[in-house]
Structures are given as structure tokens and as C-alpha cells.
């Protein structure tokens, strides 16, 4: 059984709580916008791991508070990556444990692997134009999603004709479009499309609920009890 500090108690936090309790764990500390002052070293030290789903403005500072308390951090907050090098460097120097994923869904991480495999197959076929599209609920604050950015960055490493991604219709051939839409209560749809005059090749991951994200997050927290360092879903899934 783990004692979990749950930092962020919105819809995602509540779903993680349900999953953690169903797997026999305990939520020892819950931090939300109304009691952020309770995120102290003393309170955190009573927990085995922190799970963090907040917002990009406070995420990195939350990680460092957990590091100071000496407990592993699992986070799915997106939009904070301008401080990624700083955070990972601090954790390495302190020999802490930091598990980050732009998406904790097991299916999405298999989709990441499929995206890279398909990209490698498409390298010789210059007649295809590639595009990434993502759709999420209207409450999602960042756009493009962290998952879409991860998909794009993987493509940039593989496709020699693409040098950067843009969040609008591209004006240059070197640009990879990552287009976002916000509507309804959609948990998340991510599509990678290769389009030519003759045909289209499309791969899509469509989340049906937040349950997959919650399960992957709790599995990551459990993984941190036996492993240390800078961790990702590749480590958890042995991809």
C-alpha cells in the first residue's frame, strides 16, 4: 500500500483517487487551490509518493517541493516544459525520482510507438503531407496538448523534410502542422494523417474516459516504489 500525496484535485485528481483506492492505496494528503499552503515539506514527508496534476504555472515549483521532501513525483501536467531541463537536473543532482508523461494512458503510449514506426516507413514517400490533429474538452487550458506535442517531436526526429512544428496551417514545407480543437466534454482524440493526391493513411487514438489516464498514473506511482531516477512510460512499458 502506498500513501499518496494528491496535488491537484480537479476531475483528473478525483479519477486518480478512485483508481488508487480501488488498488488498495491511501490518499494521505490532498492539495487543491484552496489549501495550497498545506503543500509543506513536513506534510509531504508523511507520504510515499506525490501525484501531481495541476497547471503549468505552479507545476515545476510543486515538483521541487516534493524533491525537498525526498519523495518521488509522478506528474501529467503539461505546458511547463520550458523548465524541464532545470527540473530534471535538480532531481538528478539530488538523486530523486521524477516520472513525467504527457499522457499516462497505456494505449496512447503504444500509439506513440506506432507513430514512430509509421514515420520510419513513410520517410521515402515524399508525396505524402503529414498533419497532427487533436480534439479535447473545452476545460483543457493548453493547446496543442502535451500528447500532440510529443507526437510532433517524435516525427521531427524521424522525418527529414520537417524541421519544426506549428500550431497553424503551415506556410513552409518544412513545417509540421499540429492543429487543435476544443469542444464539448471530449477526453481526447489524437490523429496523425499522411495525405496525398491518391490516398490517405490515418492513425487515431480516441480516449473514452479519464480512467485509462488514471490507471497509468497509479501504475507509474507503483513503479516508482521499486525504481528511481528520471522515468517515463517507456520504462514502465519496456518500450
N, C-alpha and C positions, 0 to 999 in steps of 0.2 A: 504493500500500500504506500502511495506517495501522499505527502502533504503538499498541496499545490497553492501557490500564490497566483490568483487570477487577476491580472492587471488589465482592466477594460471589461466592463460588464454590460455591453450592448447585446444585440441579437446574437453575434458570434460568441461572445463570452458566455451567454446563457446556454447556448448549444454545447459548448465545450464542457460546461458544468454538468449537464445531463450525461454526456458521454463518460466523463471522468467518474462520476458517482456510479454509473452502471458497471464500470470496470473495477469497482472496489476502492477507489481513491477518495481522498478527503480534500475539500476546499477549505484551507486553513485561513486564508486571507483574501478578501475581495476588495479591489481598488477600483473606484469609478470617479467621475468628475467631481462628485460631491464630497469625497473623502480622500483626495489625493495626498493630503498631509499625512495619512497613515502609511504611506509608502516610505518606511524608515528601515534603516539597517537592522534595528532590533526586531521589528515585525517580520522582515524577510528571513532572518536567521532561524526562525521557527519553522520554516518551510524547506522542502526538499528540492523544489524546482519552481520557477516562475513561468507562467504562460502569459504572453503579452500581445494583446490586440487592441491598440488604441488609435492614435493618429500620428502622422509624420512629424508634427511639431514637437511632440514630447517623447517619442519612442526611444531615440538614442539615449537621452538622459535617463529614461527608465532602465534601459539595459545596464548602464554604468552604475546605477544604484544597486542593482542586483549583483553585479560583479563585486562591488564593495562589500556586499553582504556574504559573498562567497558561495552563491547558489547558481546553478545552471539557468540559462534563459532560453525559452522557446518562443519565437515571435513570427507572426504572419503579417504584421503591419507593413504596408507598402508606402512608397513615396518619400522615404528617409535616406535613400541610398547615397546621397551626397556626403554622408558621414560614415559610409560603410567601411572605408579603409581605416578611419580613425577608430571605430568601434572594434573591428577585428584585431587591430594592432594592440589595443588596450587589453583585450581578452587573451591574446597570445602571450603578452608580456607577463600577465598575472596568472597564466596557466588556467584560465577559466574556461567555461563551456558555453558556447553560443550556437544555437541551432536556428538558422533562419531559412524560410522558404517563402517565395512569393505566392505559393499555393500549396497547401498541405494535402490536397486530395490525392489519393493514390492513383486514381485514374488520370488526373492531369499530369502527374509526373511520368506516367507511362506515355502520355501524349507528347510530353517534351522529348522523350527518346524517339518516338515515331516521327516527330517533326524533324529532328536531326537526320534520321535515316532517309526520309524522303528528300530532304535538301541535298544530301550527298548524291542521290540518284538523279536529281534534276540539274546538277552542275553543267553537264554537256549540252543541255537543251535550252538554248538561248531564246527560243521563240516564245517561251512562257514568261509572263509577268506575274510576280508574286505579290500578294497582299495579305495582311492580317486584319481581321475584324473582331471586335469584342463587344458584347452587349451585357450590361449589368443593370441592377435596380437603381432607382433614382436617388437612393440614400448614399450610394458609393461616392466618396469625395474625390478620389484621384482618377485621372484619365490621361493616357491609357492605363489600364490595370497593370499591376505588377506582373501578372501572368503573361499578358500580351507583350510587355517589355522583355521578359525572359525569352519568350518565343522569338522575338525580333533579334535579340542579341545573339542567340544561337545561330540564326540564319546568317547574320553578318559575318560570323566566324567561318561559315562554310561556302556561301555564295560569293564568288569573286567579283561579280558585277555590282554588288550592293556595298556601299561604304557607310551609310548612316540610315537610321530610321526617322521618319517624320510623322507627326500626328495630323496630317492633312493630305490632300491629293498631291502627289509628287510633281515637282516641276523639272526634275532631272532624272535621268535613267538610273543614276547611282543611288537614288533614294528609295527606301522601303517604306511604303505606307502602312501605318498602324492606326486604324480608324475605330473610333469609339462611339457607342450609342448608350443612352441612359433612358430606360423606360420601365414602368411597372415595378414588379417585385421579382424580376428575373435574377436567380442566384449567380448565373454566369454562363455565357456561351462564348467560346473562342474558336475561330475558324482561320485556317491557313489555306489560301486558294492560289493555285497556279493556273493562269488563264492564257489561252492562245486563240488564234483565229479559228482553230479546228475544234478544240475541246477544252475542258477544264478538269483539273484534278483538285479535289477538295477534301480536307480532313477537318473534323469538328469534334470538340468536346463540349458537351452540354451538361451542366450540373443540374440535378433535380431538386436539391435542397442543400442546406449547410451541413448536413450530417456527415458527408464524406470529408469535408474540411475539418470538422470537429474530431472525427476518428483519427485522421492522420496527425493532427496536432497532439492528441493524447499519446498516440504511439511514439511520436517524437520525444515527448517528455519521458516516457518509459525508457526509451533508447538512451537518453542522457544519464540514466542511473547507472549504466554499465559502460558508457563511452564518454570521452572528453575531447575538448579542442573545438575547432571551428567545424561544425557539422551541417550537412544538407540532406535533402531527401535522397540523393544519390547514395549516401552512406546507409541510410535506413533501408532502402530497397535493393541495395547491392547492384545498382545500375552502373 
